[in-house]
Amino acid sequence: MMNTAELRRLSELRSLLEGFAARHAASHAASSPEHLKRLRALLKRLTQALRVRDYAAFREADFELHETLIEMAQVPQLKAAWRLAWDGLLHFHGQGFEDYFPDARVLADEHEHLVETIALGDPAAAEDAARSHVEAVWFRVAEKSSAATEPRGDPLQRATAHLAFRLHSPLKLTDVARKVAFTSAGNLSRLFRQHHGLSFQGYLQKLRLEKAAELLATTQLPVARIAKRVGYRDVSRLGQHFKRRFQTTPAEHRKTQCQLAP
């Protein structure tokens, strides 16, 4: 049985391998219609399994989806290396489905984003989606384990880490304070202002806009998809907040960053 540090390193390896695979898969998207068709069919199976909380069906569809992504990359020996990492993490990811994935919609959205970035043929976006997905899975499991063993850990640290991995999810101060930071909403609000000079919502908005700026500069994802990825359901509201923070629109920011790129 591996200890936590060993599991963390193995999870990092899986993140690297799947990010690498997603980048190459996206570059082959236009010439791989059968792979894309299979990815979308598997996404439907996975989503249905999550809807009815059928863990066995979810794991089967999840494995086949990620395996198809690896095969789509068309890199010799990649599948063998990936399979070793995947198998090494099976027990780790399987030990608490009900606890670690209470919001099936969020998990379905993550898989959908991964598949669609590959289908768009955007290597940078696909790599970001793959790595974010794997790292978020690790964080959710580690967060749950930490809550059981260290319920009185640093509330601000727990809250900020939680926000960083859940930008695309609805996030409320009262919920994060009670379920993650294990403190009162008033105290958590005070800690954000004391250490970051921002309210809880101000800090969250800052993270979301910085991630949006990164995706605009490094990917070709449509602004509407980026908005959804960072937690904005209304793309016009993202535009308002983005201009207020960066004194430019998302489209202008992307154009400027492309001109600056070597």
KATAVEN-V931181 format. One record per residue. N is the residue number from 1. PSI is psi in degrees with one decimal (999 if undefined). D_CENTER is the distance of its C-alpha to the mean C-alpha in Angstrom with 1 decimal. Layout:
BEGIN
n={N & N}
psi={PSI & PSI}
d_center={D_CENTER & D_CENTER}
END
This chain:
BEGIN
n={1 & 2 & 3 & 4 & 5 & 6 & 7 & 8 & 9 & 10 & 11 & 12 & 13 & 14 & 15 & 16 & 17 & 18 & 19 & 20 & 21 & 22 & 23 & 24 & 25 & 26 & 27 & 28 & 29 & 30 & 31 & 32 & 33 & 34 & 35 & 36 & 37 & 38 & 39 & 40 & 41 & 42 & 43 & 44 & 45 & 46 & 47 & 48 & 49 & 50 & 51 & 52 & 53 & 54 & 55 & 56 & 57 & 58 & 59 & 60 & 61 & 62 & 63 & 64 & 65 & 66 & 67 & 68 & 69 & 70 & 71 & 72 & 73 & 74 & 75 & 76 & 77 & 78 & 79 & 80 & 81 & 82 & 83 & 84 & 85 & 86 & 87 & 88 & 89 & 90 & 91 & 92 & 93 & 94 & 95 & 96 & 97 & 98 & 99 & 100 & 101 & 102 & 103 & 104 & 105 & 106 & 107 & 108 & 109 & 110 & 111 & 112 & 113 & 114 & 115 & 116 & 117 & 118 & 119 & 120 & 121 & 122 & 123 & 124 & 125 & 126 & 127 & 128 & 129 & 130 & 131 & 132 & 133 & 134 & 135 & 136 & 137 & 138 & 139 & 140 & 141 & 142 & 143 & 144 & 145 & 146 & 147 & 148 & 149 & 150 & 151 & 152 & 153 & 154 & 155 & 156 & 157 & 158 & 159 & 160 & 161 & 162 & 163 & 164 & 165 & 166 & 167 & 168 & 169 & 170 & 171 & 172 & 173 & 174 & 175 & 176 & 177 & 178 & 179 & 180 & 181 & 182 & 183 & 184 & 185 & 186 & 187 & 188 & 189 & 190 & 191 & 192 & 193 & 194 & 195 & 196 & 197 & 198 & 199 & 200 & 201 & 202 & 203 & 204 & 205 & 206 & 207 & 208 & 209 & 210 & 211 & 212 & 213 & 214 & 215 & 216 & 217 & 218 & 219 & 220 & 221 & 222 & 223 & 224 & 225 & 226 & 227 & 228 & 229 & 230 & 231 & 232 & 233 & 234 & 235 & 236 & 237 & 238 & 239 & 240 & 241 & 242 & 243 & 244 & 245 & 246 & 247 & 248 & 249 & 250 & 251 & 252 & 253 & 254 & 255 & 256 & 257 & 258 & 259 & 260 & 261 & 262}
psi={127.3 & 147.9 & 177.9 & -41.8 & -40.6 & -41.0 & -39.1 & -44.5 & -39.2 & -37.8 & -37.2 & -38.4 & -44.1 & -40.4 & -44.5 & -45.7 & -43.5 & -32.7 & -43.9 & -45.0 & -43.2 & -39.2 & -46.8 & -36.4 & -42.1 & -36.2 & -20.0 & 4.5 & -44.3 & -27.8 & 10.8 & 57.2 & -33.0 & -39.8 & -43.5 & -41.1 & -41.1 & -41.2 & -42.8 & -35.9 & -40.5 & -34.5 & -40.7 & -43.6 & -44.7 & -43.8 & -41.5 & -41.7 & -39.7 & -37.9 & -38.1 & 4.9 & 44.9 & 94.7 & -41.7 & -44.3 & -37.4 & -48.3 & -38.9 & -48.4 & -38.2 & -46.7 & -46.7 & -35.2 & -48.2 & -35.4 & -41.4 & -39.6 & -45.4 & -44.7 & -36.7 & -25.3 & -26.6 & 45.3 & 120.5 & 137.1 & -4.8 & -41.8 & -39.9 & -43.6 & -43.4 & -40.4 & -35.8 & -43.8 & -43.4 & -50.3 & -35.6 & -22.7 & 1.3 & -50.5 & -41.4 & -47.2 & -17.9 & -2.3 & -8.2 & 52.5 & -46.2 & -34.2 & -42.0 & -21.5 & 61.7 & -24.5 & 91.7 & -30.5 & -40.3 & -43.9 & -39.8 & -41.0 & -38.5 & -44.0 & -39.5 & -43.3 & -42.3 & -49.8 & -43.0 & -32.8 & -35.4 & -45.6 & -33.0 & -13.5 & 31.2 & 96.0 & -44.5 & -42.6 & -39.6 & -41.3 & -43.2 & -42.0 & -43.7 & -46.3 & -39.8 & -39.4 & -49.5 & -43.4 & -32.7 & -36.5 & -46.4 & -46.1 & -42.6 & -42.5 & -46.3 & -38.3 & -43.0 & -43.2 & -40.7 & -37.7 & -33.2 & -32.2 & -25.9 & 60.6 & -14.9 & 24.1 & 177.9 & 112.5 & -36.8 & -41.6 & -42.9 & -42.4 & -46.2 & -38.1 & -40.6 & -45.1 & -42.1 & -31.7 & 0.6 & 35.2 & -31.6 & -3.8 & 155.0 & 131.4 & 126.6 & 141.7 & -47.2 & -40.0 & -44.7 & -40.5 & -45.2 & -43.1 & -21.6 & -52.5 & -17.1 & 49.8 & 178.9 & 156.1 & -39.0 & -42.8 & -41.9 & -40.3 & -43.2 & -41.1 & -39.2 & -44.5 & -37.0 & -42.6 & -23.8 & -7.6 & 19.3 & 154.2 & 170.8 & -50.3 & -35.0 & -42.2 & -43.4 & -42.9 & -39.8 & -47.1 & -44.3 & -43.0 & -36.0 & -39.0 & -39.3 & -43.4 & -39.9 & -46.8 & -35.8 & -37.6 & -29.9 & -9.9 & 171.5 & 18.4 & 140.6 & 148.3 & -36.6 & -38.6 & -37.9 & -42.2 & -47.8 & -39.5 & -31.0 & 13.6 & 9.9 & 121.3 & -16.0 & 110.6 & -30.6 & -33.1 & -37.7 & -44.3 & -41.0 & -48.7 & -38.6 & -45.0 & -36.9 & -37.2 & -43.4 & 0.9 & 31.4 & 161.6 & 161.8 & -43.3 & -41.6 & -38.3 & -45.7 & -44.7 & -43.3 & -43.8 & -36.7 & -37.8 & -31.3 & -21.2 & 140.5 & 999}
d_center={27.0 & 24.6 & 24.2 & 21.0 & 21.2 & 21.7 & 18.8 & 16.5 & 18.1 & 17.8 & 14.0 & 13.9 & 16.2 & 14.2 & 11.2 & 14.0 & 15.6 & 12.9 & 11.9 & 15.7 & 16.2 & 13.8 & 15.6 & 18.9 & 18.1 & 17.4 & 20.6 & 22.5 & 21.1 & 24.4 & 26.5 & 24.6 & 25.0 & 25.5 & 22.2 & 20.5 & 22.6 & 21.8 & 18.0 & 18.5 & 21.0 & 18.8 & 16.0 & 18.9 & 20.0 & 16.6 & 16.4 & 20.0 & 19.7 & 17.0 & 19.4 & 22.3 & 20.5 & 22.0 & 20.2 & 22.4 & 21.7 & 17.9 & 18.1 & 20.4 & 18.5 & 15.2 & 17.4 & 19.1 & 16.2 & 14.8 & 18.5 & 19.2 & 16.5 & 18.2 & 21.6 & 20.8 & 20.3 & 24.0 & 24.0 & 26.8 & 26.1 & 22.4 & 22.3 & 24.5 & 22.5 & 19.2 & 21.1 & 22.4 & 19.0 & 17.8 & 21.2 & 21.1 & 18.0 & 19.3 & 21.1 & 18.4 & 15.8 & 18.8 & 20.4 & 19.0 & 17.3 & 19.0 & 18.0 & 14.4 & 13.4 & 15.7 & 13.9 & 13.8 & 13.0 & 9.4 & 8.9 & 11.0 & 9.3 & 6.1 & 9.0 & 11.0 & 8.9 & 9.0 & 12.6 & 13.6 & 12.6 & 14.7 & 17.4 & 17.6 & 18.6 & 16.5 & 15.9 & 14.1 & 11.6 & 11.2 & 10.9 & 8.2 & 6.2 & 7.5 & 7.3 & 3.8 & 3.9 & 7.2 & 7.0 & 5.3 & 8.1 & 10.5 & 10.1 & 10.8 & 13.7 & 15.0 & 14.9 & 16.9 & 19.3 & 19.8 & 20.7 & 23.3 & 24.9 & 24.5 & 24.6 & 26.4 & 24.1 & 23.5 & 22.3 & 21.1 & 19.1 & 17.4 & 16.7 & 15.4 & 12.9 & 11.8 & 11.5 & 9.5 & 6.5 & 7.3 & 8.4 & 8.1 & 10.2 & 13.9 & 14.9 & 18.6 & 20.6 & 22.7 & 19.9 & 18.1 & 21.6 & 22.8 & 20.0 & 18.2 & 20.7 & 23.7 & 25.8 & 27.3 & 25.7 & 28.5 & 28.1 & 24.4 & 25.2 & 28.0 & 25.9 & 23.5 & 26.6 & 28.4 & 25.8 & 23.8 & 26.5 & 24.3 & 23.9 & 20.8 & 20.0 & 21.1 & 18.7 & 15.7 & 17.0 & 17.4 & 13.8 & 12.8 & 15.6 & 15.1 & 11.6 & 13.4 & 16.2 & 14.3 & 12.9 & 16.4 & 18.0 & 16.2 & 15.4 & 17.6 & 15.2 & 17.4 & 17.4 & 16.9 & 13.6 & 12.4 & 13.9 & 12.0 & 8.6 & 9.8 & 11.6 & 14.9 & 16.6 & 19.6 & 19.4 & 22.8 & 21.7 & 19.0 & 21.9 & 24.2 & 22.0 & 21.0 & 24.8 & 25.8 & 23.6 & 24.1 & 27.4 & 26.2 & 24.5 & 21.1 & 23.3 & 25.7 & 23.0 & 21.7 & 25.4 & 26.3 & 23.5 & 24.5 & 28.1 & 27.4 & 25.6 & 28.1}
END
